[in-house]
Amino acid sequence: MNEWYGDWLQRRGDVSTSLADTLEQAIRSGRLPAGSRLPTHRDLSKRLGVAVSTVTRAYAEATRRGLVDATVGRGTFVLKNGN
């Protein structure tokens, strides 16, 4: 799995927005190509040491930005128009 969050730097303020910004940068730079499956909320929260709700808000923000799409039971994937 592509560790797009490896260079994530938690900023002061809203952690979920910072994470969504990092995700957007990885998508726009091509490090995370269209169709890539993102880690589950629980898995990413453990890897980063943040609450599951933080990852949920970050993924929701990425969805709002048109970068990813999620289907319950299937996962969260990078959209083609995110690039």
Order of alpha helices (4+ residues) and beta strands (2+ residues): alpha-alpha-alpha-beta-beta
